[in-house]
Amino acid sequence: MDEPRQSELMSTSDAELDLRGVICPYNFVKTKLKLETMSEGQVLSVLLDDGDPIRNVPRSVENEGHTVLIQERVEQAFRVLIRREETD
């Protein structure tokens, strides 16, 4: 099976958070709380600033057991697609 293209993944996000301008650790907390409201397998699209947010949030959600599908630059920010996994 072919890997989906980025444009296909972008259209498959179930929810989006725009966390540009939100500082650490609040951007991770907001991401984590949103993921907790979603069903297993759903995809969350998060917009993050460069620097600490793009370094810390993807690593933190992976530590929580979720899957980072894509990190891509979008203008002055980054879009991260995260698939909600079942966590303990």
GROMACS elastic network, one bead per residue, 0.5 to 0.9 nm:
[ bonds ]
;  ai    aj funct       b0    kb
    1     4     6  0.89904   500
    2     5     6  0.88078   500
    4     7     6  0.81141   500
    4     8     6  0.60076   500
    4     9     6  0.64946   500
    5     8     6  0.52358   500
    5     9     6  0.64200   500
    5    10     6  0.87311   500
    6     9     6  0.50185   500
    6    10     6  0.60718   500
    6    11     6  0.87209   500
    6    70     6  0.78734   500
    7    10     6  0.50556   500
    7    11     6  0.64780   500
    7    12     6  0.88573   500
    8    11     6  0.53419   500
    8    12     6  0.65002   500
    9    12     6  0.50326   500
    9    13     6  0.68168   500
    9    43     6  0.89365   500
    9    69     6  0.86358   500
    9    70     6  0.85879   500
    9    81     6  0.81684   500
   10    13     6  0.59307   500
   10    45     6  0.79313   500
   10    81     6  0.79528   500
   11    14     6  0.85674   500
   12    42     6  0.87272   500
   12    43     6  0.71257   500
   13    16     6  0.72289   500
   13    42     6  0.72478   500
   13    44     6  0.55899   500
   13    45     6  0.59732   500
   13    81     6  0.74311   500
   13    82     6  0.87137   500
   13    83     6  0.88190   500
   14    38     6  0.86182   500
   14    42     6  0.59947   500
   14    43     6  0.52983   500
   14    44     6  0.59387   500
   14    45     6  0.77667   500
   15    34     6  0.86998   500
   15    38     6  0.86491   500
   15    42     6  0.83298   500
   15    43     6  0.68161   500
   15    45     6  0.61763   500
   15    46     6  0.85647   500
   16    43     6  0.87381   500
   16    44     6  0.56440   500
   16    46     6  0.56808   500
   16    47     6  0.79011   500
   17    30     6  0.84700   500
   17    31     6  0.75301   500
   17    34     6  0.83340   500
   17    44     6  0.75756   500
   17    45     6  0.62878   500
   17    47     6  0.62815   500
   17    48     6  0.88865   500
   18    21     6  0.88366   500
   18    22     6  0.88938   500
   18    45     6  0.84242   500
   18    46     6  0.59115   500
   18    48     6  0.70485   500
   19    22     6  0.53147   500
   19    23     6  0.84394   500
   19    27     6  0.61167   500
   19    30     6  0.83574   500
   19    31     6  0.86817   500
   19    46     6  0.68590   500
   19    47     6  0.54943   500
   19    48     6  0.54052   500
   19    49     6  0.75638   500
   20    23     6  0.83824   500
   20    27     6  0.85695   500
   20    47     6  0.61280   500
   20    48     6  0.50448   500
   20    49     6  0.52709   500
   20    53     6  0.89207   500
   20    77     6  0.72536   500
   20    78     6  0.89768   500
   21    27     6  0.89423   500
   21    48     6  0.79228   500
   21    49     6  0.68094   500
   22    25     6  0.85351   500
   22    26     6  0.65098   500
   22    27     6  0.56173   500
   22    48     6  0.81021   500
   22    49     6  0.81273   500
   22    53     6  0.83981   500
   23    26     6  0.57863   500
   23    27     6  0.60246   500
   23    28     6  0.89070   500
   23    49     6  0.88427   500
   23    52     6  0.83532   500
   23    53     6  0.71418   500
   24    27     6  0.55477   500
   24    28     6  0.67395   500
   24    29     6  0.85106   500
   24    52     6  0.71064   500
   24    53     6  0.62526   500
   24    56     6  0.79734   500
   24    57     6  0.82891   500
   25    28     6  0.54131   500
   25    29     6  0.62973   500
   25    30     6  0.87725   500
   25    53     6  0.82689   500
   25    56     6  0.85297   500
   25    57     6  0.83287   500
   26    30     6  0.60336   500
   26    31     6  0.84311   500
   27    30     6  0.52437   500
   27    31     6  0.61630   500
   27    32     6  0.86171   500
   27    48     6  0.79813   500
   27    53     6  0.71433   500
   27    57     6  0.71962   500
   28    32     6  0.59913   500
   28    33     6  0.85097   500
   28    53     6  0.80592   500
   28    56     6  0.78715   500
   28    57     6  0.53073   500
   28    58     6  0.85362   500
   28    60     6  0.72314   500
   28    61     6  0.76609   500
   29    32     6  0.51014   500
   29    33     6  0.61053   500
   29    34     6  0.85688   500
   30    33     6  0.51774   500
   30    34     6  0.61616   500
   30    35     6  0.86254   500
   31    34     6  0.51997   500
   31    35     6  0.61857   500
   31    36     6  0.86838   500
   31    44     6  0.85374   500
   31    46     6  0.75779   500
   31    57     6  0.80803   500
   31    61     6  0.81091   500
   32    35     6  0.51226   500
   32    36     6  0.62628   500
   32    37     6  0.89894   500
   32    61     6  0.71447   500
   32    64     6  0.85014   500
   33    36     6  0.51221   500
   33    37     6  0.67703   500
   34    37     6  0.53501   500
   34    38     6  0.67832   500
   34    44     6  0.82193   500
   35    38     6  0.51765   500
   35    39     6  0.79904   500
   35    42     6  0.86916   500
   35    43     6  0.86732   500
   35    44     6  0.72086   500
   35    66     6  0.89403   500
   35    82     6  0.86890   500
   35    83     6  0.86370   500
   35    84     6  0.62347   500
   35    85     6  0.89953   500
   36    39     6  0.78536   500
   36    84     6  0.82602   500
   38    41     6  0.84820   500
   38    42     6  0.64610   500
   38    43     6  0.83929   500
   38    44     6  0.85023   500
   38    84     6  0.70644   500
   39    42     6  0.56971   500
   39    43     6  0.89601   500
   39    84     6  0.68461   500
   39    85     6  0.82066   500
   39    86     6  0.83307   500
   40    43     6  0.87369   500
   40    83     6  0.77789   500
   40    84     6  0.50994   500
   40    85     6  0.50912   500
   40    86     6  0.55921   500
   40    87     6  0.89466   500
   41    83     6  0.57701   500
   41    84     6  0.52081   500
   41    85     6  0.60271   500
   41    86     6  0.81922   500
   42    82     6  0.83381   500
   42    83     6  0.57032   500
   42    84     6  0.55352   500
   42    85     6  0.82377   500
   43    69     6  0.88681   500
   43    81     6  0.64510   500
   43    82     6  0.54603   500
   43    84     6  0.61810   500
   44    80     6  0.80324   500
   44    81     6  0.56410   500
   44    82     6  0.51452   500
   44    83     6  0.63774   500
   44    84     6  0.75254   500
   45    79     6  0.65574   500
   45    80     6  0.56783   500
   45    82     6  0.64441   500
   45    83     6  0.89547   500
   46    78     6  0.80107   500
   46    79     6  0.55345   500
   46    80     6  0.51716   500
   46    81     6  0.64433   500
   46    82     6  0.78696   500
   47    74     6  0.84196   500
   47    77     6  0.65505   500
   47    78     6  0.55538   500
   47    80     6  0.64890   500
   48    53     6  0.59910   500
   48    54     6  0.60427   500
   48    57     6  0.84734   500
   48    77     6  0.56528   500
   48    78     6  0.51781   500
   48    79     6  0.64065   500
   48    80     6  0.76373   500
   49    52     6  0.78651   500
   49    53     6  0.57819   500
   49    54     6  0.63277   500
   49    76     6  0.73243   500
   49    78     6  0.62130   500
   50    53     6  0.62700   500
   50    54     6  0.55620   500
   50    55     6  0.79361   500
   50    73     6  0.89774   500
   50    76     6  0.75802   500
   50    77     6  0.59300   500
   50    78     6  0.68165   500
   51    54     6  0.58645   500
   51    55     6  0.63149   500
   51    56     6  0.86227   500
   52    55     6  0.50397   500
   52    56     6  0.57144   500
   52    57     6  0.81092   500
   53    56     6  0.52891   500
   53    57     6  0.56430   500
   53    58     6  0.83155   500
   54    57     6  0.59016   500
   54    58     6  0.66257   500
   54    59     6  0.87074   500
   54    71     6  0.85591   500
   54    77     6  0.87330   500
   54    78     6  0.70061   500
   54    79     6  0.89512   500
   54    80     6  0.84287   500
   55    58     6  0.66847   500
   55    59     6  0.69238   500
   56    59     6  0.53785   500
   56    60     6  0.60005   500
   56    61     6  0.87087   500
   57    60     6  0.50607   500
   57    61     6  0.61723   500
   57    62     6  0.85770   500
   58    61     6  0.53285   500
   58    62     6  0.62336   500
   58    63     6  0.86184   500
   58    67     6  0.87331   500
   58    68     6  0.65322   500
   58    71     6  0.85046   500
   58    80     6  0.75065   500
   58    82     6  0.81921   500
   59    62     6  0.51997   500
   59    63     6  0.61982   500
   59    64     6  0.87628   500
   59    68     6  0.86252   500
   60    64     6  0.63562   500
   60    65     6  0.89013   500
   61    65     6  0.65718   500
   61    66     6  0.56537   500
   61    67     6  0.74880   500
   61    68     6  0.77496   500
   61    82     6  0.80486   500
   62    65     6  0.50346   500
   62    67     6  0.58321   500
   62    68     6  0.67902   500
   62    82     6  0.88735   500
   63    66     6  0.73690   500
   64    87     6  0.73532   500
   65    84     6  0.83241   500
   65    85     6  0.64537   500
   65    86     6  0.76654   500
   65    87     6  0.61581   500
   65    88     6  0.88264   500
   66    82     6  0.68003   500
   66    83     6  0.60348   500
   66    84     6  0.53508   500
   66    86     6  0.78237   500
   66    87     6  0.78499   500
   67    81     6  0.84312   500
   67    82     6  0.55427   500
   67    83     6  0.51094   500
   67    84     6  0.68218   500
   67    85     6  0.69805   500
   68    71     6  0.75807   500
   68    80     6  0.70155   500
   68    81     6  0.58934   500
   68    83     6  0.64001   500
   69    80     6  0.73850   500
   69    81     6  0.53162   500
   69    82     6  0.57180   500
   69    83     6  0.68345   500
   70    79     6  0.76893   500
   70    80     6  0.55350   500
   70    81     6  0.52167   500
   70    82     6  0.75249   500
   71    78     6  0.65980   500
   71    79     6  0.57098   500
   71    81     6  0.67107   500
   72    77     6  0.85584   500
   72    78     6  0.54300   500
   72    79     6  0.53345   500
   72    80     6  0.65991   500
   72    81     6  0.89410   500
   73    76     6  0.72621   500
   73    77     6  0.58845   500
   73    79     6  0.62855   500
   73    80     6  0.89007   500
   74    77     6  0.52627   500
   74    78     6  0.52684   500
   74    79     6  0.63268   500
   75    78     6  0.77099   500
   84    87     6  0.86622   500
